[in-house]
Amino acid sequence: MNKTGIGVRLRRKEDNRFLHGRGQYIADLRFARMREVAFVRSPVAHARLTGIRIPEHLRSQVYVAKDLTGVNNIRAVSGLPGFQVSEQPPLATDKLRHVGELIAMCVADTRAQAEDIAAQVVLEYDELPAVVDMLKAIEPDSAQVHDTIKRNVFLEVGYDGPVEAAAKNAPVKVTRELRTARQVMSPIECRGFVATWEPGQQQLTLHGATQFPHVVRTGLAQVLGIPELQVRVVSADVGGGFGYKAIMAGEEICLCWLAMQLGQPVRWLEDRREQLTANANCREHHYAITAYTDQSGKFIAFDAKAAVDSGAYSAYPFTSAIEPSQVAAILPGPYDIPVYRCKSTGVVTNKCPQLPYRGVARPNVCYAMELVIDAIARQIGKEPYEVRLANLVRADQMPFDNVTDKHFDSGDYPGLLNKAVEAIDVPAVRVRQKRGEPDGRLIGLGISIFSEQTAHGTTADGKRRVFYEQTFARITPDGRLEVRNGIQAIGQGLETTLAQIASECLGVDTSNIVVKLGDTENSPYSSGAWGSRAIVWAGGSTSRACNELAKRLAVIGAAMLQTDVNSVQVRDGGVYGPHGNVSLADIARSYYLTPADLPGDIDPHGLEVTGGYAPGRLTGVHTGSAHATVVAVDPETGGVEILDYVVVEDAGVLINPMIVDGQIHGGTAQGIGAALFEEMPFDAQGQPLASTLADYLLPGSAEMPDVRVFHMETPSPYTEFGQKGVGEGGAIGPGAAVANAVNDALSKLGVEICEIPITPRRILEALAKTRPAA
């Protein structure tokens, strides 16, 4: 095995600069004459904006919507039938639709001065009834958020199976209503941008913390009405993305416009209050589910209604259609459900737009499905894992097309579950439960299992051909390898894993490989880092480019060795023939610096290659995972401690197992946050109530268990090396596993909680309802 190639637990190349404080983030950028921006934001959720009063001496430093001449509204468009498009002005015009909406832009030499200016801008508005509850928002008498969007519904989508006929004689019926709280994705680095304008070159450059520089470039050109050739987007190090940086929003549009007007660099750095209350909400769902099974728990039919609080606008480019359409399509998960009906609705409310967060709907649907599975198990008196085994798609059924036409390419879901059951030691947990704890706490066991559709194309239905992901690769004159891709690193370790793939193809040690990402000026177009697609798409294109380079190196090396090209191999940093070898450095030196020494019929295309790749199937490849956990619940305080946590993951062939483990650990931490801590509540007027990290609780090291990770490797038949995406998987299972564990602990007290996060308050309130009145 190549010592730096595929499958090696190689330390991350990028960690050297990160661990020594040499990473370059937006806050680290300094430009001559750079000015700072602060925004005036809406203090109310819903109102008619009737006036903006700006002190005369500050007028030249404050910009409002009417100043942004030539700037178009943000329009995120979906091809799904019935989707209703929202028009989002970069700065509000006549109506305010959520707390924190941008109204005016203030510029000064420092951020503090810009904020002082913003504090002197006076808003005049007539407040309107706030649409806060997504279930009430679609009622006929609800106030309307947009005059142009009927019934406060962005989209309705679903599947309509014959549930009544199938369930007519079903012996088991289980009905549950479930909720997931609105959350806030919370990368360490908030969003931020620096925009510059070079008048001589007529070049706009946006330095931004973004997950897809090329998509932002396209969007900026459209909104600003300028040729895309004039726009460059550079994204250096990104301090966490999680979907929050997979959008284009009003702040970067305003900054780019302002830089073009002033001819000076301008910067906006989001503060944590802006991030929490105005910009980063996600994952607020409601489910009403009825499942019908036989006496063994095997599904006969499944009926669901789902609602997603999509907020006031569609975020560019994914739109508000992504969550409700995902819910309806992926709710069945890895289960073989014969009859399925689901109606899913994306609802408009007076909250900030719901953005795609790590897992995009999957953590919520996993939570809903897995809690229903446990409810079925309790009703029929079986172990929950036995009910799962009765319904999971088997390995011998692969490839498998499920009831929503999701194509499962590979996997062994019963195998994943059995391995998790064995690792958590279910019999021992049950013995411990019966024995009881000396401190009076209650022990609970929870399991979840799911399938994550990863690495799908930009049209996930696979009915249209999508562009290839492309990688540019070249051998430098000193024999080293440079790899450029338009995708972006947001913590996945791409500088390492792409280098490992290149090393596998060319035999070059990763110490002699440089991977450069995130600059639209110097990389092929890419739709960016989202949907756990990077290692499949960018990994595949890196392989294609490097394999082509290997062919060209073989030709030159064979000529230098005076042998036939079919008799040589490219490996170990050189070209090896029957009677000798020549290093890549010597080949490169001859090609670039002394070409006269080479035969005249050498391939004229040189040692620079752009390789394109798309997986064999555009609907994606399915990563599977099972989570199992043991918790202790204190009935006196409502406190929950996670005692043990197991993850069994199948991501196909692992390019770097250590990086995969890191992804799973990080995702699990976020999933535990969703299960026990994180919640963005709103009052009846649409005011967000968690405006600081003292109010919005995130899990820290003290709350994290020692996560035990196990792997299965079922190669995908559709990818270059059999690899599958894994970036989001860790975050999907914890909400369901932890909630099931808590409910298992409380079940003997007659308590079941169907809302996350399961906070101490919710536990104590649920217990109080079971106790007799004094």
N, C-alpha and C positions, 0 to 999 in steps of 0.2 A: 504494500500500500504506500502511495505517495505520502511522505511524512508531513506535507502541508496541504494535502488534497482533501477530497471528499471523505467524510466520516471521522476526521481527526478532531479531537477536543482542543483546538488551537486557541490560544489566548487572543483576545480581540486586538487588532492592530490599532484601532482608534483609541483604546483605553490609555495609551501612553500620554496623549495630549490631555485627555479628560482628567486623569488622575493627578496630573501635574499642573492643572489649572491653565492649560494653554488652548482650551476650546475657544472658538470665536462665535459669540452669540450677538444678537442684534444690539443688546445693551453695551457690547464692547466696541461697537463701531464709532469712529470719530471722523468727521469730515470738517474741513475748513468752512467757516461761516454757517455751520449747521444750526438750525433753529428747531425749537420744540413745540409740539402741538398738544393741546388738551381740548376735549370736546364738551360742549353743553349737551346734556342728555335730558330726556323727558323725565319729569318727576312723577308722572301719573301714567296709568295703564291705558287710558282711553279718553281722548279729548279732541275737540276742534281747536286747532292752533290758529288764534286770531291775530297775534302780533308778537314781534320780537323787538324789545327795546334795548338798544346798544348805546352806551354813553358816547357822545360825539368824539371825545378825545381818543376813544379806543376803536373807532369804526374801521380804521385801516388794518386792524389786527384781528378782526372778527369776520368770518365768512358764513353766509347762510345759503339756502338752496338757490335763491335767485341769482347769486353770484356765480354759481357753477354752470356757466353757459357752455353749451355743447356736450354736457355730461348726461348720459342716458340712465334710466332706471335699471336696477338689477332685475332681470327676468330669468328665473330658473325654470326651464321648460322640460316637461316629461312627455314621452310618447304614449303613455298609458291612456286608454280611452276614458273620457270624463274628467280628466285632471283639469283643475281650475288654477290658472296662473295668477300669482300675486305680482303687483308692481311695487318694488321697494326703492324709494328714492334714497340716494346716498345720504342726503340730509332731508329731514322731514319737511313737507310742504304744507298741506292744509290739515292733516290729521295725524294725531299721535296714537300709536297702536300697541305700545308696550313700554313699561318702565325701562329707561336706559336707551331708548331710541335716539339716534343722533339728530341734533337740531342745528348746532352751530359749531364751527371750528375756530379755535383761538390759537394764535401763534405768537411766540415771544422767544427771548433768548434762552430762557430756562423753563423747565416744566412748572416749577413753582409760580413763575410769573404768568405763564399761560393759564394756570388754574385760577390765579387771582383775577385775571381778566374774565374767565368763564363765570366766576362767582358774581360779576357785576352785570351780566346779561340777564335781563328780566323777560320772562315768558308770560304771554297773555293767552289764556285758553278757556274754553268752556268744556267742563268735564262731562263725560258721557258714561253711561253704565258700563262697568267692566265685565267682560266675558271671561270668567275664570275657570269654571267647572266644565270640563269637556263634554260631560254627559248632558248638562243643561244647555250647552252652547248650540246643540243641534235641535233643540225644541223649537216649535214654531214661533213662540213669543220672545225668543232671545234677541238681544241687541245684535246687530250685524257689524263685524269687524271691518269688512270691505264691502262697499256698495256693489262691486263687480263679482263677488264670490257668493253664490247662493247657498243658503242654509248653513253657513259657516263650515262648509265641507270642502277640503282640498280634493279629496279623492275617496271613492268607495270601490273596493275591489273584493273579490271572493271566489269561492268554489261552492257549487250547489249540488251536493249529492243527495240521494233519496233517503234521508235519515229516518223519517217516520216509518217508511215501509220496512227498512232494515231492522229498526229497533222495536218493532211492534211487540215481539215476544221476548225481548231481552230480559234475562232474570236479574241483572244488576244495573242500576242506574245511579250515577253519582253526579251531583251538580255543585259547582263551586263558583263564587265570584271572587276575583283576585285583582289586586292593584300593585303596581310598582311606582315608587315615588319618583318625582322629577329630581334628577341629579345634576351635578356640575362636573364635567371632566376637568381635572385639575393638574395639568402638567406643571413641573417645577418652573419652567419658563412660560410666562404668559405670552400672548401674541404681541408682535411688535414689528415695525417697519421703518426703514429709512428710504426716502425717495430722493433721487437726484435728477437734474436735467442738464444735459450738455447742449447748449444752443448751437454750437458750431456743427456738431454731428447730428443735431436734432434727435438726440438719444435720451430716452427715459429709462432710468435704471431703478428698479425696486429691490432693495435688500430686505428680505422678509423671512420670518420663521414660518415656512409653509411646507406642506407635504407633497405638493405637486406644482413646481415652478412653471411648467409649460402650460398647464391649465389656467393658472392665474394670469399668465402672459396673454393667453387668448381672451380671457374675460376682460382684462383691463383694456385691451385694444378695442373690444366691442363697446364697452361702456364709455370710454373716453373718445371714441370716434377717430382713432388714429391708426395708421398701418401697424401691423404686428411687428414688422421689421424695425420699428422705432422703439420697441419695448424689450427690455432685458430684465429678467427676474433672476436674482441670485439668492440662494438659500444655503447658507453655510451650515454650521452646527445648529441643530434643533433640539431644544431641551424638553423633549417629549411632544408627541403629536396627538395620538389616541383618537383621531378624527376631528379634533377641535381645530387643527390647522389644515384641514382638508376642505377649506371653503375660501371664497372671495367675498369680502364684506365691505361695508361702507367706509371703514377707516382707511384701508389702503387706496381706495378710489380717491377719497378726498386728499390724501397725502400726495398722490401722484399729480393730481390737478394742481395742487398748491405749489409743488416743486416747479411745475412748468410755468406757473404765473410769476413766481418770485425769482426763478433762476438760482435758487439756493437749495442746499440739502435741507430736508425737513424730516423730523423723526417723531413717531408716536410710540410710546411704550405703555402697554396696558397695565394698569394696576390691578391688584387682586379684587378690589371692590367692583371694578368694571367687569372683570372676568366672571365673578360670581353672580352678579345681579343683572347684567345686561347682555351677556354674549355667549355663555357656554352651557346652556341648559340641554338636557337630553333625557330620554328613557322613561317618560311618563306614560304608562299604559293602563288600560282596564280590560279585564276579560270576564265574560260570562260563559261558562263551559258546562256542557252536559256530556258525559261519556256513558256509553252502553257497552256492557261486557257479558260474557258468559260466567259461569260459576268459578272458572279457573282464573278469571281476570283478563281473558283474551278479548281484544276489542271486537265489537260488532259494528258500532257506529260512533262517530264523534261529531259534536255540534258545538260551534263556538261563535260568539260575537266579540269583536275586539275594537277598542277605540284607542287612538294615539293622539295625545295632545301635541299638535304640531307647532303651536305658537302662531305668531302673527304673519310671518312671511316664509316663503321657501328659500332655503339657503342655496346659493350657487356653488357647485353645479348639480348637486345630488337631488335637490328639490325635496319638498315635504312628502313626496310620493314614496320615498325609499322605505320608511318605517312601516306604514300600513301595508304596502305591497309585500314586503318581506314577511310580515307577521302571517298573512294568509297563506303564503307559499311554504314557509318553513316550520309552522307550528307542529305538523306531524313528526318532525325530527326523524330519528332512525327507526321509527316504529312502522310495522306493516298494518296500516289501518285500511280496512276494506271499503268503508263508506265514510265520507268526510264532507262536512259543510262548514263554511266559515265566511263571515262577512266582517271585513276590516275597514275602518273609517279613519281617515286623517282629518282631524278637527282643527279649525281655526279658533284661536283664543287670543286674549290680550296678554300674552306672555312672549318673551323673546323666542326667536325661532328655535325649534328643536333640531339639534345638530347630530350627525352620525358619530356615535361613540363606540369605542372598541367592542366589536362584536355585532353592532348595528342590528338591533331587534332580537338577536339570538339569545342574549342573557334573559330577556323578558319572556320569550316564548318557551325557553327551557324551564324557567321558573314556573310558568303556568302549567305546562304539560307535566312536569315532574311532581308538582304538588297534587295534581289530579291522580297520578299513578299511585302515590302514597295513600290518598284518600280511598281509592279503590281497594288497595291492599288491606287497609284497616276495616273496611266494610265486609270483605269476604274472609278476613282472618288469616291472611297469608303474609309471608315476609315480602316487603316491597320489591326486593331484587328478584323474587320469583315471578311477580307480575311483569316486571320488565323483561325477563327472559322469555316469557310466554309471547311477547309481542315484538321483540327486536327482529330486524332483518338479519338473516343468517349469512354466514360467510359463503355458503354454497349457493346463495341466491344472487351473488354479485356477478356482473353488474346488475343493478336493480333500479327500476323506475317506480317511484312511489306514487301515491294517490294524487299528488299535486304535480306530477311529471318531473320531479327532481331526480336526476340521474346519479345514482351512487356508483362511482367507478370501482371501488374496492373497499375492503375493510372487514373486520371481524368484531362486530359490536358485542355479541355474547362473550367473546373472548376478553374484550376490554372489561366488561362488567364482572366476569368471574375473577379476573386478576385483581380488581379493586376490592371485591368481597373478600378474597383471600388475604390481601394485604391489610385490610382494616380489621380482620378477624371478627366477623359477625358473631359467631357463637360466644366468644369471650366477652364481647360487649353486652350481649343479652344476659350472661351470667352476672356481670357487674351491675347491670340495671336491677336485676332481681335482688341482689345482695344489698343494694343501697349504699349511699355514701355517708361517711361519719359526719360530714358537715351539713347534711340535709339537702345538698344539691341533687338535682335530677339529671340522669345521664340520658342522652339521646343519640341515635344513629341516623345519619342522613346520607342519601345517595342521589346522584344525578348522572345522566348519560345523555350525550347529544352528538349530533353531526354538524360540523361547520363546513358550509360550502365556501371553499377558498379559491382564490386565483381565477375567478371568472373574468371573461372579457367585458368590454364596456357595454356589450349587449348580452346580458346573462342568459337570455333565452336561446342563444346560439343560432338564431334564424338568419342573422346577417354576419357577414365576414367582418372582423375588426382588424385594425391595423396591427402590424407586428410590433412587439417591443423590440427596440434596437439598442445595440451596444457598439460603440466605437472602440477598437483596440489597436494599438500599434507597438511595435518594437522600437525603442529609442536607439540612437546611434551607439550607446554604450551597452546595449544588449538587455536592457531592462524592459518591463512591460507596463504600459499605461492603458488603463481601462476607463472609459467614460460612459455614463448612462444618465438618462434624463430623470430616472426615478430618484427618490430622495431618502436619505437615512434619517430615521426618527428614533433611533435606539435599537434597531433590529440587528445591528452588527454587520451591515452590508459591506462595509469596507473589508471585512474579514471573509465573509462567506463568498462574495463574488471573487475575491482573490483566491480562495480555495478552489473554486470551480475553474478559474483560469489556470491555476497550478496543476489541477488534474489533467487539463487538456494539453498543456504545453510543457509540463515538467519543470516549470520555473518556480523556485522557492518563493513563498509569499513575501519574504523580506525584500525581494526585487520586483514586487508588483505594487503599483499605486492605483487605487480606485478613486476616481473623482466624480462627484455627483452634484446635482443641484444648481447648475448654471445653464440657463437656456441658450447662452451664447456659444457654449462649447460642448453641447451634448445633443443627441437625437431626441426627437419629441417623445414624450411619455405621458401617460395619464396619471402617473405618480404612485405614491405609496398609500394604498388603501386596499381593503378586502383581502388581506394576507396574500397578496399577489406577487410580492417582490422576488422571492426566491424561485418561484416557478417561472415567471415571465422574464425578469432581468437575469436570473440564473441561466435560463435557457438561451437567451440572446448572447450572454457572455460566452457560453459554451460554443455557440455557432460561430461567433467572431474568432474565438481562439482556435477552434478547429481549422478554420480557413487559414489563419496565420500559420498553423502548424504545417499545412500543405505547402505553403509558399516557402517556409523555412526549409522544409525537406528538399525542395527543388534546388535552392541555393546551396544548402549543405552538401547535397549529393554532388553538385558540380565542383564544389571546393574539394571534396574527397575523391573526385574523379571516379565516381561509381554510379550505378543506375539508381534512380530515385526510389524504385520499388524495393531496394535492398537496405534502405535506411529507416531509422526510427527517430522521432523527436521525443526526447525524454531527458530527465536529469540535467536540464539547463543546456542542452546541446543537441546536435544531430549525430547519431551513431550509425556507422556503417560496418561492413564486414571486417575492415582492416584498420579502423581508426575512428576518430570522432573530431568534431569541431564545435566549439562553444557558440552559444547564441551571441555572445559579445563579439566574437570574431566574425560571425556571419553578418551582424549588423554593421560592424566597422567596415567590412568589405563592401557591403551594399551601399552604404551612405557615403563613405569617405574615399574608398578606392575602387569604384565600380569598374574601372578599366581592367582590373584583374579578373573580372568575372566574364563568362561567356556572353555573347551578345544576344542569345535567345532566352535570357532569364525573364520570367514573368514581369511584364511592365506595370502590373497593378501594385507592386511594392509591398511594404511591410505595414501598411495601414489598412484596416478592414472595418466596415460596418456590417454587422451581422444581425439579421432579424429572426424573431421566433414568436410563435404562438403555440400553445398547447394543442394536443390532438383533438381536444374537445373544448369548446368555448364556454360551456356552461359551468366550468370549474371542476375541481377535484375535492373530494370530501375527506376532511380530517375528522377522526372520531376521538372521543375522550370520555372517560368515566371519572367522576369525583366521588370520594367517600370521606365522611368526617364524623368525629365523635365530639359532642359538646357536653358541658355541664351547665345547667341552668339553675340559678339561685331563685327560688320562689319568693324569697323575702325582699330581694332588691331588684329582681328582674335582670340581673347581670348574666351575661353569657360568656363562657370561656371555651375556646376551641382547644380540645385536648390532643387531637390527632387529625391529620389531614393527608389524604392520599390522592394523587392524580395519576391516572394511567392514560397515556397519550399515544395515538397512532398518527404520525405526520409523515408516513411513508419513509423513504430513505432520508436519513438525517445528514445534512451537509456538515453541521457542526453541533454535536450533541450538547456541548456546554452552553452554546448560545440558545438552543432550544430550551434547555432547563431554565435559563435566565428569563426567557420570554414567559414560560409557564409560571414561574415564581412571581414575576411582576404582575401578570394578568390575574393571578389568584388573589394577590393583595387588593387589586381594584374590585374584584368580585366580592371579597369579604367586606369591603367598604359598602358596596351596594346592599349586602345582606343585613348588616348590623348598624351602620352608622350614617351613611350619606343621604341627605334629604334637603331639597330646596322647597320649603312650603311657601304658599302665598296666602295673603288675607283676602277678604271679600272684595277689596278695591284693586286687587291685582298687584299689590306690593310684595316683592320678594322679602322674606323674613330672615334669610341667612346671608348677611352682607359681609361677614368676616369669617376667617377660619376658626374663630372662637365659637361661632354659631353653626358653621358647616363643618361637621366632624369628618376627618380623614383617618384611616387606620395608620398607625405607625409601627415601629418595630416591636413595641410592647404588645400590640394586638395581633401580631402575625405568628401563627404556629410554625413549627418546623415542617414545611411541606415536603412530603416524600414523593418523588416523581419516578414513575416506571414507564418504560417505552415498549411499544410493539411497532414493528416496521412492516406495513403492508404496502409495497410499492404501487404507485398509481401507474396504470398502463398508458396514460396520456401525457406524461411529462418527461423531460429530457433524461433525468436520472431516477425517476420514480418518486421524486420529492413532492410534498404537499405543503400548503401554507400552514403556519402555526402561530402567527403573531397575535391572534385574538383569542385563541382557544382557552387560555388560562382564565380569562375574565368571564366566560360564559357559564360555567358550571357552579361556582360557589353560591350564588344567590339561592338556587334550588336546593343544593346539598345542605347548606347551613339552615335554611328555613325548614326543610324536612327533618333535620336533626332536632331543632328546637321543638317542633310539633310532636316528634316522637317522644321527647322528654316530658312534654306537658300532656300527652294523650291520656295518661291514667287519671289526670285531674279533669278530663273532659274539655280540654282547651285546644283549639286549633286557630292559628293566626294566619290570615291569607293576605297579608300586606307586608311589603318590605320597604324600608329597613325594619327589622324586628328589634325595636329599641326597648330599653327597660320600661319605659312608660307604656308601650303597647302590651308588653307581657303582663305588667301589673294590672292594667285595665281589663285585660282578658281574664285574669285570675279572679279579679274582684267580681266579675259577672257570675262566676260559678259558686261564690260563697253566699251562704244565707244571710239575709239582712239581720242586723243586730236587733 
